[in-house]
Amino acid sequence: MNNLSLLGSTGSIGTQTLEVVRHLNRLGEVPVTIKTLAAHSDIGQLEEQIREFKPEAAAVFDEEAAKNLRVRVRDLDVKILSGIEGICEAAAWHSADITLNSVVGMVGLRPTMAAIQAGKTLALANKETLVAGGSLVMEAAKANKVQILPVDSEHSAVFQCLQGCNEKSELKKIILTASGGPFFGKSIDELKQVTPSMALKHPNWDMGAKITIDSATMMNKGLEVIEAKWLFDMPPEAIEVVVHRESMIHSLIAYNDNAVIAQLGLPNMQIPIQYALTYPKRLPSPCPEMHLWEIGTFSFAKPDYDTFRCLALCLEAIKIGGTAPAVANAANEVAVDLFLKEKIGFLDIPELVEAALNSHKAISASSLETVYEADESAREFVRQTVAHG
């Protein structure tokens, strides 16, 4: 039996994870018990989840929302935790075997470290954990003998392809696919007119707002390159990005004999979520079957690094190393939030990320404190830059 702590349970990945849990429990072969749930502030949905799955504890990041939830579930035997400390306690919960971190943003880093230090298997859907604190996370995982199972569709695809790899020296490169988002093929002039509602219309995937905007700017793919560097211990130059509009090939690997192995499937997160929960077993999934004749053709293109500059900026950040990726990530988080609030334009996002990188003197990301200082510095830089026009 898998005993699961689910962080970010009310978000896109979290709710799909619970759909997978329901499916696995109906199958009965690898049943999953929810030990803890954690959310930011959506206590209405969280209460429904608590009543259905009966966890031992639930954590709410927002302190006031946590107080309200305690009142709403006072008839249940569940411990309500609050704040970042509560999220970390849920991540490291004593009776859980596996922690799935689907928290969005930099706030996911501390819970990731808490789960690792508690020796939990980590199913990771929080990009920022490895983008900002990659060296710290991987060193902690090694020290605590913790396995990290990727949940992002691209990294799960790479992980699945690697199951046929005999030894690391056989691997030549990783090829991450990108949908290109809603603005593939658009010019810089056309992107000047982009509004949040336009950017939130992803052609293939149903994701949260922040990740959908990151897909539109291709920042998401840049973050995934950084994540892949740490997950698979590969140099950035051995990680390639290709635009694949259909989103049916989720990623590929190339071996040193130039054989290329791909993982395919419908654009559905249930397969990577389920694989992380049942690894190394494969079980029937709730995802529909793929019929290639219905798809017809696959297309591929080189990314446009000049138009979608966030991708290039992430590659620059990982080459600089140290705290630079944390700065790029933090600047982007603030810029995306400002764009969604219609305080800046779509093309201001890469401008602000680049300005934050240029203003920052990167140092070794040797501690969580160092990473968080770089993160906050970048956030304040973007806020002040926008405030002063």
C-alpha positions in Angstrom: 0.0 0.0 0.0 1.1 3.6 -0.8 0.6 6.1 2.0 0.6 9.5 0.4 1.1 13.1 1.5 -0.3 15.3 -1.3 0.8 18.9 -1.4 -1.1 21.3 -3.6 -4.2 19.1 -3.5 -6.6 21.8 -4.8 -4.5 22.7 -7.8 -4.5 21.2 -11.3 -2.0 18.4 -10.5 -3.4 17.8 -7.1 -7.0 17.3 -8.2 -5.8 15.0 -11.0 -3.8 13.1 -8.5 -6.9 12.4 -6.5 -8.7 11.2 -9.6 -5.8 8.7 -10.1 -6.0 7.7 -6.4 -9.7 7.0 -6.8 -8.9 4.9 -9.9 -6.1 3.0 -8.2 -8.3 2.2 -5.2 -11.0 0.9 -7.5 -8.4 -1.4 -9.2 -7.3 -2.6 -5.8 -3.8 -3.8 -6.9 -1.9 -0.8 -5.5 -4.3 1.0 -3.2 -3.4 4.5 -2.0 -4.2 6.0 1.4 -4.1 9.7 1.7 -2.3 10.6 4.9 -2.1 14.4 4.5 -3.5 17.1 2.2 -2.1 20.6 1.8 -3.4 23.6 0.0 -2.8 27.4 -0.2 -6.2 28.8 0.8 -9.1 27.1 -1.1 -10.6 25.6 2.1 -14.0 24.9 0.4 -12.4 22.4 -2.0 -10.0 21.2 0.7 -12.9 20.4 3.1 -14.6 18.3 0.4 -11.3 16.4 -0.1 -10.9 15.9 3.7 -14.4 14.5 4.0 -13.8 12.1 1.1 -10.3 10.9 1.8 -10.2 11.2 5.6 -6.5 12.2 6.0 -4.8 12.3 9.4 -3.8 15.9 8.8 -4.4 18.8 6.4 -2.3 22.0 6.0 -3.3 25.4 4.8 -0.7 27.9 3.9 -3.0 30.9 4.6 -3.2 31.2 8.4 -6.7 32.8 8.5 -8.1 30.2 6.1 -6.6 27.5 8.3 -8.5 28.9 11.3 -11.8 28.8 9.3 -11.1 25.2 8.2 -10.6 24.1 11.8 -14.1 25.3 12.5 -15.6 23.7 9.4 -14.1 20.2 10.1 -14.4 20.2 13.9 -16.6 17.1 13.6 -13.8 15.1 12.0 -10.7 13.5 13.5 -8.2 15.5 11.4 -5.3 17.8 12.5 -5.3 21.1 10.8 -1.8 22.6 10.3 -1.0 26.1 9.0 1.6 28.3 7.4 4.8 27.1 5.7 5.6 25.2 8.8 2.4 23.3 8.5 3.0 22.5 4.9 6.5 21.2 5.8 5.0 19.0 8.6 2.5 17.6 6.1 5.3 16.9 3.7 7.3 14.9 6.3 4.2 13.2 7.9 5.3 10.2 10.0 2.9 7.6 8.5 3.4 8.6 4.8 5.7 6.7 2.5 5.6 9.1 -0.5 5.1 12.8 -0.8 3.8 14.3 -4.0 4.7 18.0 -4.2 2.5 19.8 -6.7 2.7 23.2 -5.0 3.2 26.0 -7.6 6.1 28.3 -7.1 9.2 28.8 -4.9 7.2 28.1 -1.8 7.5 24.4 -2.7 11.3 24.3 -2.0 11.1 24.0 1.8 8.4 21.2 1.8 10.6 19.3 -0.7 13.6 19.5 1.6 11.4 18.5 4.6 10.1 15.4 2.8 13.6 14.4 1.7 15.1 14.9 5.2 12.3 12.7 6.6 13.3 10.0 4.1 10.1 10.1 2.0 10.0 9.0 -1.6 9.5 12.3 -3.5 7.1 12.5 -6.4 8.0 16.0 -7.8 5.7 18.3 -9.8 7.2 21.5 -8.4 9.7 22.8 -11.0 11.0 25.6 -8.8 12.4 23.1 -6.3 15.1 22.0 -8.7 15.4 25.3 -10.6 16.2 27.3 -7.5 17.7 24.7 -5.2 18.9 21.9 -7.5 22.3 21.2 -6.0 20.9 21.3 -2.4 18.0 19.1 -3.2 20.0 16.5 -5.1 22.7 16.4 -2.4 20.0 16.0 0.3 18.3 13.2 -1.7 21.6 11.4 -2.0 22.5 11.8 1.6 19.1 10.5 2.7 18.9 7.8 0.1 15.6 9.3 -1.3 14.3 8.5 -4.7 12.9 11.5 -6.7 10.2 10.4 -9.2 9.4 13.1 -11.8 5.7 14.0 -12.3 6.1 16.7 -15.0 5.0 15.0 -18.3 8.3 15.8 -20.0 10.6 14.6 -17.2 8.4 11.5 -16.5 8.7 10.7 -20.2 12.5 10.9 -20.0 12.5 8.8 -16.8 10.3 6.2 -18.6 12.6 6.1 -21.6 15.6 5.7 -19.3 14.2 2.4 -17.9 15.9 0.7 -20.9 19.3 2.4 -20.3 22.0 0.0 -19.0 24.4 2.6 -17.9 24.8 6.4 -17.9 27.6 6.4 -20.5 25.1 5.1 -23.1 23.1 8.3 -22.9 24.0 11.0 -25.5 21.3 13.6 -24.9 17.8 14.4 -23.7 15.2 15.9 -26.0 12.4 17.8 -24.3 9.4 18.6 -26.4 7.5 21.9 -26.2 4.0 22.6 -27.5 5.1 26.1 -28.4 2.1 27.4 -26.5 -0.7 29.5 -28.1 1.6 31.9 -29.9 3.9 29.6 -31.9 4.9 31.3 -35.1 3.9 34.8 -33.9 6.2 37.8 -34.4 7.4 40.1 -31.7 5.1 42.8 -33.0 2.1 40.4 -32.8 3.0 39.5 -29.2 2.8 43.2 -28.2 -1.0 42.9 -28.3 -1.2 39.8 -26.2 -3.6 39.9 -23.2 -3.9 37.5 -20.2 -7.0 35.9 -21.6 -5.3 35.2 -24.9 -2.2 33.8 -23.1 -4.3 31.5 -20.9 -5.7 29.6 -23.9 -3.3 26.7 -24.2 -3.9 24.6 -27.3 -3.4 21.2 -25.7 -3.0 21.2 -21.9 -5.3 22.1 -19.0 -3.0 23.7 -16.4 -3.0 26.4 -13.8 -2.7 30.0 -14.7 0.9 30.5 -13.8 2.1 27.4 -15.7 -0.1 28.3 -18.7 1.5 31.8 -19.0 5.0 30.2 -18.6 4.1 27.9 -21.5 3.0 30.9 -23.6 6.4 32.7 -23.0 8.3 29.3 -23.2 9.7 30.1 -19.7 8.2 26.7 -18.7 10.5 24.9 -21.1 13.5 26.8 -19.9 12.7 25.9 -16.3 12.4 22.3 -17.5 15.8 22.3 -19.0 17.3 23.4 -15.7 15.2 20.8 -13.9 16.3 18.0 -16.3 20.0 19.0 -15.7 19.6 18.2 -12.0 17.2 15.2 -12.2 19.2 13.3 -14.8 22.7 14.7 -14.1 23.2 16.0 -17.6 25.1 19.1 -18.8 22.8 21.8 -20.3 24.4 21.4 -23.7 23.2 17.7 -23.7 19.6 18.8 -23.3 17.8 19.8 -26.5 14.4 21.5 -27.0 12.2 20.8 -30.0 8.7 22.3 -30.7 6.2 19.5 -31.2 2.8 21.1 -31.6 0.7 18.0 -31.1 2.0 17.3 -27.6 1.8 13.6 -28.1 5.5 12.9 -27.8 6.3 14.0 -24.3 10.0 13.7 -24.6 12.8 11.6 -26.0 16.3 10.4 -25.3 19.2 9.7 -27.7 21.7 7.0 -27.1 25.3 7.1 -28.1 24.6 4.9 -31.1 22.1 7.6 -32.3 19.0 5.5 -31.5 16.2 7.7 -30.2 13.6 6.5 -27.8 10.4 8.4 -27.3 7.5 8.3 -24.8 4.1 9.0 -26.4 0.6 9.4 -25.1 -2.4 11.7 -25.1 -1.8 15.1 -23.5 -3.1 13.8 -20.1 -1.3 14.1 -16.8 -2.8 11.0 -15.3 -0.2 8.7 -16.8 2.9 10.5 -15.3 1.0 10.9 -12.0 0.1 7.2 -11.8 3.5 6.0 -12.8 5.1 8.0 -10.0 2.6 6.5 -7.5 3.0 2.9 -8.7 6.6 2.8 -9.9 8.0 0.4 -11.0 4.7 -1.2 -11.8 2.5 -0.2 -14.7 -1.3 -0.6 -14.2 -4.3 0.3 -16.4 -4.8 4.0 -16.2 -7.8 6.3 -16.5 -6.2 8.0 -19.5 -7.8 7.2 -22.8 -5.9 5.0 -25.3 -3.9 6.7 -28.0 -4.7 5.8 -31.7 -2.0 7.0 -34.0 -4.2 6.9 -37.1 -6.5 9.5 -35.4 -3.6 11.8 -35.0 -2.3 11.4 -38.5 1.0 13.4 -38.5 3.6 14.7 -36.0 5.4 18.0 -36.6 8.6 19.4 -35.3 10.4 22.8 -35.3 13.3 24.5 -33.8 12.4 26.9 -30.9 12.5 30.6 -31.8 14.9 31.8 -29.1 14.8 35.5 -30.3 11.0 35.9 -30.1 10.5 33.7 -27.0 13.5 35.0 -25.0 12.5 33.4 -21.7 13.8 30.1 -23.0 17.2 31.6 -23.9 17.4 33.4 -20.5 16.9 30.2 -18.6 19.7 28.6 -20.6 21.9 31.6 -19.8 21.0 31.3 -16.1 22.0 27.6 -15.8 25.3 28.3 -17.6 26.0 31.1 -15.0 24.9 28.7 -12.3 24.8 29.3 -8.5 21.9 31.6 -7.6 21.3 32.8 -11.2 18.5 30.2 -11.9 16.8 31.2 -8.6 16.8 34.8 -9.7 15.4 34.0 -13.2 12.7 32.0 -11.6 11.7 34.6 -9.0 11.7 37.4 -11.4 9.5 35.4 -13.7 7.0 34.5 -10.9 6.5 38.2 -10.0 6.4 39.3 -13.7 3.7 36.7 -14.5 1.6 37.8 -11.5 1.9 41.4 -12.7 0.9 40.4 -16.2 -2.1 38.5 -15.0 -3.1 41.6 -13.1 -2.7 43.6 -16.4 0.0 45.8 -14.8 2.6 44.9 -17.4 2.6 43.6 -21.0 3.4 40.2 -22.2 6.8 41.2 -23.6 7.7 42.8 -20.4 8.0 39.4 -18.8 11.3 38.5 -20.5 12.5 42.1 -20.2 12.2 41.9 -16.4 13.8 38.5 -16.1 16.7 39.7 -18.2 17.1 42.9 -16.1 17.0 40.9 -12.9 19.7 38.5 -14.1 21.9 41.4 -15.3 21.5 43.2 -11.9 22.4 40.1 -9.9 25.9 38.9 -9.0 25.6 35.1 -8.8 27.1 33.3 -5.9 27.2 29.6 -4.9 23.7 28.3 -3.9 25.2 26.7 -0.8 22.3 27.0 1.6 18.5 27.5 1.6 19.1 30.9 3.1 21.3 31.9 0.2 18.7 30.7 -2.3 15.9 32.5 -0.6 17.9 35.7 -0.3 18.6 35.6 -4.1 14.9 34.9 -4.6 13.6 37.8 -2.5 16.2 40.2 -4.0 15.0 39.4 -7.5 11.3 39.8 -6.5 12.0 43.2 -5.0 14.0 44.2 -8.0 11.1 43.4 -10.4 8.5 45.1 -8.1 10.7 48.3 -7.8 11.4 48.3 -11.5 7.7 48.2 -12.4 6.7 50.7 -9.7 9.2 53.2 -11.0 8.2 52.7 -14.6 
